[in-house]
Amino acid sequence: MDEREEALRDRIYEAAMIPEMWPANCDMISGEVGAYSMALMSISTEGNFRAVSSPHIAEPLAVFLQTDLPSQNIRVQRQMETGAGSFLRDVDLMTAGEIDADPIYEAFLRPRGLGWTAGAVFQEPSGTTLIFDLLRKHELGAFTSAELTKLNRLKADLARASFIATRLRFQEAKTITGTMAALGLPAAVLGEGGKCVAINGELEALAPRIRTGRGDILQFQNAEANKLFQTSLQQLKAARTPEVLSLPLAAGEHTLPLVIHLVPVRRNARDIFSSAAIVMIVTTVGGSGSPSLSVVSGLFDLTRAEARLALELASGRSAEEAAKALSVSVNTVKTHTKAIFRKTGVKRQSELTALLSGLALPAF
């Protein structure tokens, strides 16, 4: 083993701890075998793709993953069927005719002067599938056996590093819920589709109002809260910020009302090894009395004008009375009321009153 290869191995394991290193590592590995680029992609159990890659292919790859082409990649399935768990070339997995007719080559690779691929597929215990995929310029011809041998010498290191990274992200999720528990807050880290990645005992104690069902999917006993939650999940899946990030959970005969706060995991906090999509924190409603303007505004992302109106309406005032108290028109009150109802997830003034009455500042 030469010093260059040993240094590359060191960088692979370093990337397990520092995800930001993967793009540069992809570039280095592709350079070792004469590839144009390398990408590391993950497929969640829900079938969603995420990727990190050589910097110069990142933007086209992001566009590629938004199409239906990834689902047409027959190389992945055939690699899994071989059970080899090693790097294989497209010419090892497909006939020349299949390569010529393949939509990925036709629509994505050839227009960019690319024409050959090599890759490996690993499956994590969590169910996530990891794909290492290298692309090569068409004029250079298929990857050689010697180049494949070089990639396979790194295979075990890449698989081990990805497993370490996945375990570390899982441990981070457990740390988050543990920290919330130390603050007395029920909390969970949720993956795509509302699946629980980690949950603390405080949240488990809220069952059956909040519980995990089949497939560890989080569910709310209250049908309206469950509907709002599912809508928020769909918006997050579409990479949009949900309109409602604080969900009211009405009081029961012997239970206090609760507010469920959804904190999306975004940008650098989330990499392809992390299954976390949302941190969910539950806060209880305090004693009687009106909440402060800052609490109402912060919890439900209301503007200052909307928060002031929300407090007026929660006190029992009519639209006309609130308009007079705030020195605005009734039409302005109606416009703001629609926004308040949308952001808090309620449909009537009585529900708003019940939600805001005695709302305590969360103990973050």
RODO-2510 file (C-alpha; in nm, 4 decimals, decimal comma):
residues 364
     n   res          X          Y          Z
     1     m     0,0000     0,0000     0,0000
     2     d     0,1498     0,3354    -0,1035
     3     e     0,1452     0,6538     0,1040
     4     r    -0,1079     0,8202    -0,1261
     5     e    -0,3617     0,5407    -0,0750
     6     e    -0,2995     0,5386     0,2998
     7     a    -0,3603     0,9148     0,3144
     8     l    -0,6858     0,8659     0,1242
     9     r    -0,7976     0,6041     0,3750
    10     d    -0,7273     0,8478     0,6570
    11     r    -0,9440     1,1100     0,4850
    12     i    -1,2270     0,8609     0,4378
    13     y    -1,2394     0,7880     0,8104
    14     e    -1,2054     1,1567     0,8907
    15     a    -1,5111     1,2245     0,6752
    16     a    -1,7082     0,9816     0,8929
    17     m    -1,6677     1,2417     1,1697
    18     i    -1,6734     1,5529     0,9506
    19     p    -1,9363     1,5175     0,6723
    20     e    -1,8195     1,8402     0,5051
    21     m    -1,5118     1,6483     0,3834
    22     w    -1,7051     1,4107     0,1565
    23     p    -1,7148     1,6359    -0,1557
    24     a    -1,3354     1,6768    -0,1567
    25     n    -1,2915     1,3052    -0,0868
    26     c    -1,5211     1,2179    -0,3775
    27     d    -1,2973     1,4316    -0,5983
    28     m    -0,9821     1,2616    -0,4712
    29     i    -1,1164     0,9081    -0,5178
    30     s    -1,2409     0,9832    -0,8698
    31     g    -0,8992     1,1274    -0,9536
    32     e    -0,7309     0,8045    -0,8450
    33     v    -0,9095     0,6020    -1,1140
    34     g    -0,9449     0,8558    -1,3953
    35     a    -1,3116     0,9246    -1,3264
    36     y    -1,4819     1,2560    -1,3984
    37     s    -1,6671     1,2550    -1,0658
    38     m    -1,7880     1,0466    -0,7774
    39     a    -2,1111     1,0712    -0,5827
    40     l    -2,2291     0,9125    -0,2613
    41     m    -2,6073     0,8736    -0,2608
    42     s    -2,8469     0,7441     0,0004
    43     i    -3,1918     0,5985    -0,0544
    44     s    -3,4148     0,6048     0,2532
    45     t    -3,6646     0,3309     0,3322
    46     e    -3,9294     0,5705     0,1943
    47     g    -3,7461     0,5785    -0,1398
    48     n    -3,6106     0,9335    -0,1112
    49     f    -3,2674     1,0178    -0,2540
    50     r    -3,0003     1,2439    -0,1023
    51     a    -2,6473     1,2895    -0,2303
    52     v    -2,3035     1,4389    -0,1794
    53     s    -2,0561     1,4486    -0,4652
    54     s    -1,7552     1,5983    -0,6376
    55     p    -1,8297     1,9741    -0,6396
    56     h    -1,8452     2,0121    -1,0201
    57     i    -2,1217     1,7503    -1,0561
    58     a    -2,3246     1,8621    -0,7516
    59     e    -2,5619     2,0989    -0,9313
    60     p    -2,6457     1,8661    -1,2257
    61     l    -2,6826     1,5775    -0,9791
    62     a    -2,9309     1,7747    -0,7683
    63     v    -3,1411     1,8341    -1,0809
    64     f    -3,1077     1,4660    -1,1762
    65     l    -3,2395     1,3547    -0,8356
    66     q    -3,5520     1,5657    -0,8839
    67     t    -3,6486     1,3613    -1,1894
    68     d    -3,7769     1,0040    -1,2119
    69     l    -3,4465     0,8847    -1,3652
    70     p    -3,2951     0,7563    -1,0356
    71     s    -3,5779     0,5048    -1,0024
    72     q    -3,4877     0,3697    -1,3496
    73     n    -3,1303     0,2820    -1,2529
    74     i    -3,1170    -0,0939    -1,3171
    75     r    -2,7510    -0,1090    -1,2118
    76     v    -2,8397    -0,0691    -0,8425
    77     q    -3,0808    -0,3610    -0,8378
    78     r    -2,8441    -0,5828    -1,0357
    79     q    -2,5551    -0,5037    -0,8043
    80     m    -2,7692    -0,5994    -0,5059
    81     e    -2,8688    -0,9219    -0,6793
    82     t    -2,5040    -1,0202    -0,7258
    83     g    -2,4526    -1,0006    -0,3499
    84     a    -2,0913    -0,9066    -0,4166
    85     g    -2,0934    -0,5792    -0,2245
    86     s    -1,7983    -0,4654    -0,4339
    87     f    -1,7366    -0,2080    -0,7046
    88     l    -1,8603    -0,3218    -1,0452
    89     r    -1,8601    -0,1537    -1,3854
    90     d    -2,1647    -0,0829    -1,5982
    91     v    -2,0209    -0,3230    -1,8602
    92     d    -2,0226    -0,5962    -1,5933
    93     l    -2,3905    -0,5410    -1,5166
    94     m    -2,5460    -0,4438    -1,8500
    95     t    -2,5209    -0,5488    -2,2119
    96     a    -2,3982    -0,3008    -2,4739
    97     g    -2,7538    -0,2793    -2,6062
    98     e    -2,8926    -0,2000    -2,2613
    99     i    -2,6339     0,0745    -2,2110
   100     d    -2,7176     0,2299    -2,5498
   101     a    -3,0915     0,2339    -2,4683
   102     d    -3,0643     0,3317    -2,1015
   103     p    -3,2533     0,6592    -2,0306
   104     i    -2,9942     0,7715    -1,7730
   105     y    -2,7160     0,7550    -2,0287
   106     e    -2,9319     0,9175    -2,2949
   107     a    -3,0769     1,2026    -2,0877
   108     f    -2,8077     1,2713    -1,8276
   109     l    -2,4673     1,1231    -1,9102
   110     r    -2,4125     1,1592    -2,2856
   111     p    -2,5226     1,5251    -2,3074
   112     r    -2,2380     1,5972    -2,0621
   113     g    -1,9798     1,3941    -2,2498
   114     l    -1,9997     1,1099    -1,9989
   115     g    -2,0473     0,7489    -2,0954
   116     w    -1,9115     0,5010    -1,8400
   117     t    -1,9892     0,4231    -1,4781
   118     a    -1,8671     0,2115    -1,1898
   119     g    -2,0185     0,1781    -0,8458
   120     a    -2,0865    -0,0136    -0,5288
   121     v    -2,3989    -0,0589    -0,3179
   122     f    -2,4129    -0,1074     0,0606
   123     q    -2,7155    -0,1501     0,2840
   124     e    -2,7150    -0,0063     0,6358
   125     p    -2,8811    -0,1934     0,9253
   126     s    -3,1275     0,0979     0,9443
   127     g    -3,2557     0,0058     0,5973
   128     t    -3,0875     0,2939     0,4154
   129     t    -2,9150     0,2031     0,0897
   130     l    -2,5829     0,3770     0,0158
   131     i    -2,4531     0,4015    -0,3395
   132     f    -2,1003     0,5013    -0,4455
   133     d    -2,1208     0,5985    -0,8121
   134     l    -1,8342     0,7090    -1,0390
   135     l    -1,8776     0,8675    -1,3823
   136     r    -1,6212     0,8754    -1,6615
   137     k    -1,5746     1,0743    -1,9820
   138     h    -1,6970     0,8813    -2,2866
   139     e    -1,3743     0,9127    -2,4854
   140     l    -1,1722     0,7414    -2,2098
   141     g    -1,3553     0,4112    -2,2447
   142     a    -1,4845     0,1817    -1,9694
   143     f    -1,3122     0,1569    -1,6334
   144     t    -1,0322    -0,0998    -1,6401
   145     s    -0,9942    -0,4059    -1,4189
   146     a    -0,6904    -0,2449    -1,2517
   147     e    -0,8927     0,0659    -1,1676
   148     l    -1,1722    -0,1518    -1,0296
   149     t    -0,9183    -0,3345    -0,8127
   150     k    -0,7982    -0,0012    -0,6753
   151     l    -1,1570     0,0985    -0,5889
   152     n    -1,2234    -0,2350    -0,4215
   153     r    -0,9195    -0,1885    -0,1988
   154     l    -1,1096     0,1104    -0,0571
   155     k    -1,4448    -0,0702    -0,0441
   156     a    -1,4247    -0,1881     0,3177
   157     d    -1,3059     0,1545     0,4349
   158     l    -1,5895     0,3350     0,2571
   159     a    -1,8486     0,0928     0,3959
   160     r    -1,7053     0,1168     0,7472
   161     a    -1,6856     0,4967     0,7372
   162     s    -2,0453     0,5257     0,6189
   163     f    -2,1613     0,2910     0,8956
   164     i    -1,9724     0,4980     1,1564
   165     a    -2,1270     0,8170     1,0209
   166     t    -2,4771     0,6687     1,0382
   167     r    -2,4220     0,5519     1,3971
   168     l    -2,2884     0,8930     1,4982
   169     r    -2,5928     1,0696     1,3545
   170     f    -2,8178     0,8273     1,5424
   171     q    -2,6275     0,9003     1,8637
   172     e    -2,6693     1,2734     1,8003
   173     a    -3,0454     1,2207     1,7735
   174     k    -3,0459     1,0392     2,1089
   175     t    -2,8404     1,3202     2,2605
   176     i    -3,0959     1,5786     2,1459
   177     t    -3,3867     1,3947     2,3076
   178     g    -3,1780     1,3344     2,6204
   179     t    -3,0988     1,7041     2,6490
   180     m    -3,4667     1,7911     2,6151
   181     a    -3,5473     1,5374     2,8880
   182     a    -3,2956     1,7077     3,1192
   183     l    -3,4917     2,0295     3,0626
   184     g    -3,8164     1,8492     3,1404
   185     l    -3,9356     1,8590     2,7795
   186     p    -4,0904     1,5644     2,5957
   187     a    -3,9108     1,5368     2,2620
   188     a    -3,8423     1,3151     1,9619
   189     v    -3,6248     1,3244     1,6556
   190     l    -3,8288     1,2260     1,3525
   191     g    -3,7256     1,1043     1,0114
   192     e    -3,9068     1,1294     0,6817
   193     g    -4,2709     1,0354     0,7050
   194     g    -4,2822     1,0961     1,0817
   195     k    -4,0848     0,7859     1,1760
   196     c    -3,9244     0,8102     1,5217
   197     v    -3,5457     0,8054     1,5089
   198     a    -3,5145     0,8744     1,8830
   199     i    -3,7709     0,9487     2,1540
   200     n    -3,7334     1,0285     2,5229
   201     g    -3,9286     0,8840     2,8150
   202     e    -4,1108     1,2108     2,8763
   203     l    -4,2740     1,1894     2,5344
   204     e    -4,3487     0,8182     2,5696
   205     a    -4,5327     0,9031     2,8928
   206     l    -4,7810     1,1121     2,6903
   207     a    -4,9273     0,8013     2,5247
   208     p    -5,1931     0,7487     2,4031
   209     r    -5,2279     1,1210     2,3200
   210     i    -4,8965     1,1026     2,1337
   211     r    -4,7676     0,7586     2,0470
   212     t    -4,5763     0,5566     1,7925
   213     g    -4,7771     0,3238     1,5733
   214     r    -4,6895     0,0682     1,3110
   215     g    -4,3421     0,1190     1,1664
   216     d    -4,2535     0,3575     1,4529
   217     i    -4,4592     0,6316     1,2845
   218     l    -4,5606     0,9080     1,5255
   219     q    -4,9346     0,9557     1,5638
   220     f    -5,1639     1,1896     1,7591
   221     q    -5,4839     1,0714     1,9230
   222     n    -5,6489     1,4019     1,8300
   223     a    -5,7609     1,3701     1,4660
   224     e    -5,7250     1,7416     1,3895
   225     a    -5,3719     1,7584     1,5322
   226     n    -5,2806     1,4441     1,3379
   227     k    -5,4101     1,6020     1,0166
   228     l    -5,2054     1,9187     1,0729
   229     f    -4,8987     1,7072     1,1508
   230     q    -4,9305     1,5056     0,8307
   231     t    -4,9725     1,8248     0,6270
   232     s    -4,6543     1,9642     0,7833
   233     l    -4,4669     1,6422     0,6995
   234     q    -4,5757     1,6618     0,3361
   235     q    -4,4600     2,0229     0,3110
   236     l    -4,1241     1,9336     0,4677
   237     k    -4,0836     1,6455     0,2235
   238     a    -4,1351     1,8931    -0,0604
   239     a    -3,8543     2,1077     0,0926
   240     r    -4,0996     2,3794     0,1968
   241     t    -4,1302     2,5319     0,5415
   242     p    -4,4740     2,4347     0,6793
   243     e    -4,7222     2,7108     0,7523
   244     v    -4,7920     2,5553     1,0926
   245     l    -4,4840     2,4654     1,3002
   246     s    -4,6553     2,4804     1,6406
   247     l    -4,9534     2,2467     1,6625
   248     p    -5,2213     2,2786     1,9318
   249     l    -5,3268     1,9597     2,1067
   250     a    -5,6578     2,0168     2,2814
   251     a    -5,7160     1,9300     2,6463
   252     g    -5,8926     1,6093     2,7367
   253     e    -6,1199     1,5355     3,0304
   254     h    -5,8234     1,4731     3,2595
   255     t    -5,5369     1,6146     3,0527
   256     l    -5,3917     1,9602     2,9915
   257     p    -5,3640     2,1136     2,6459
   258     l    -5,0241     2,0831     2,4799
   259     v    -4,8355     2,2605     2,2031
   260     i    -4,6210     2,0529     1,9669
   261     h    -4,3291     2,2441     1,8136
   262     l    -4,1702     2,1148     1,4934
   263     v    -3,8133     2,2269     1,4226
   264     p    -3,6984     2,1297     1,0695
   265     v    -3,3421     1,9987     1,0391
   266     r    -3,1919     2,1982     0,7527
   267     r    -2,8763     2,2599     0,5525
   268     n    -2,5438     2,1694     0,7152
   269     a    -2,7176     2,0121     1,0146
   270     r    -2,8419     1,7372     0,7894
   271     d    -2,6247     1,5179     0,5679
   272     i    -2,6895     1,1992     0,3758
   273     f    -2,6069     0,9805     0,6762
   274     s    -2,8685     1,1452     0,8946
   275     s    -3,2241     1,0177     0,9010
   276     a    -3,3362     1,3162     1,1077
   277     a    -3,5808     1,5518     0,9378
   278     i    -3,7571     1,7128     1,2371
   279     v    -3,6904     1,7735     1,6048
   280     m    -4,0268     1,7694     1,7833
   281     i    -4,0622     1,9304     2,1250
   282     v    -4,3775     1,9309     2,3361
   283     t    -4,4581     2,2111     2,5808
   284     t    -4,7450     2,2215     2,8254
   285     v    -4,9940     2,5010     2,8691
   286     g    -4,9453     2,6880     3,1952
   287     g    -5,1970     2,8239     3,4452
   288     s    -5,4655     3,0813     3,3780
   289     g    -5,3782     3,4204     3,2405
   290     s    -5,2811     3,5741     2,9097
   291     p    -4,9517     3,4868     2,7415
   292     s    -4,7094     3,7607     2,6483
   293     l    -4,6939     3,9132     2,3027
   294     s    -4,3460     3,7693     2,2423
   295     v    -4,4567     3,4166     2,3384
   296     v    -4,7530     3,4189     2,1006
   297     s    -4,5467     3,5722     1,8213
   298     g    -4,2531     3,3338     1,8691
   299     l    -4,4497     3,0126     1,9023
   300     f    -4,6675     3,0612     1,5982
   301     d    -4,4545     3,2878     1,3788
   302     l    -4,7077     3,5695     1,3981
   303     t    -4,6215     3,9254     1,3048
   304     r    -4,6465     4,1773     1,5882
   305     a    -4,9794     4,3036     1,4526
   306     e    -5,1150     3,9486     1,4244
   307     a    -4,9974     3,8600     1,7765
   308     r    -5,1659     4,1702     1,9228
   309     l    -5,4912     4,0815     1,7468
   310     a    -5,4654     3,7176     1,8575
   311     l    -5,4509     3,8302     2,2215
   312     e    -5,7484     4,0602     2,1710
   313     l    -5,9547     3,7815     2,0153
   314     a    -5,8449     3,5331     2,2822
   315     s    -5,9733     3,7732     2,5473
   316     g    -6,3218     3,7342     2,3995
   317     r    -6,3476     4,0569     2,2024
   318     s    -6,5374     4,0608     1,8735
   319     a    -6,3759     4,1654     1,5469
   320     e    -6,5331     4,5097     1,5781
   321     e    -6,4179     4,5524     1,9382
   322     a    -6,0667     4,4361     1,8517
   323     a    -6,0527     4,6780     1,5567
   324     k    -6,1469     4,9674     1,7843
   325     a    -5,8965     4,8661     2,0535
   326     l    -5,6127     4,8401     1,8017
   327     s    -5,7180     5,1425     1,5928
   328     v    -5,7418     4,9440     1,2693
   329     s    -6,0238     4,8694     1,0261
   330     v    -6,2515     4,5673     1,0540
   331     n    -6,1224     4,4490     0,7138
   332     t    -5,7668     4,4550     0,8517
   333     v    -5,8833     4,2488     1,1482
   334     k    -6,0451     3,9950     0,9156
   335     t    -5,7279     3,9672     0,7048
   336     h    -5,5074     3,9214     1,0105
   337     t    -5,7541     3,6725     1,1609
   338     k    -5,7257     3,4476     0,8548
   339     a    -5,3465     3,4509     0,8888
   340     i    -5,3688     3,3790     1,2642
   341     f    -5,6018     3,0830     1,2121
   342     r    -5,3768     2,9432     0,9390
   343     k    -5,0580     2,9713     1,1456
   344     t    -5,2064     2,8364     1,4690
   345     g    -5,4054     2,5616     1,2995
   346     v    -5,7420     2,6612     1,4503
   347     k    -6,0689     2,7325     1,2710
   348     r    -6,2727     2,9297     1,5247
   349     q    -6,2177     3,2092     1,7774
   350     s    -6,3182     2,9784     2,0618
   351     e    -6,0393     2,7383     1,9637
   352     l    -5,7913     3,0253     1,9567
   353     t    -5,9023     3,1285     2,3050
   354     a    -5,8591     2,7731     2,4345
   355     l    -5,5151     2,7481     2,2743
   356     l    -5,3756     3,0787     2,3995
   357     s    -5,5358     3,0911     2,7407
   358     g    -5,2613     3,0501     2,9981
   359     l    -4,9938     2,9602     2,7426
   360     a    -4,6657     2,9452     2,9312
   361     l    -4,3232     3,0318     2,7972
   362     p    -4,1466     2,7073     2,6925
   363     a    -3,8560     2,6183     2,9178
   364     f    -3,5899     2,5991     2,6423
***
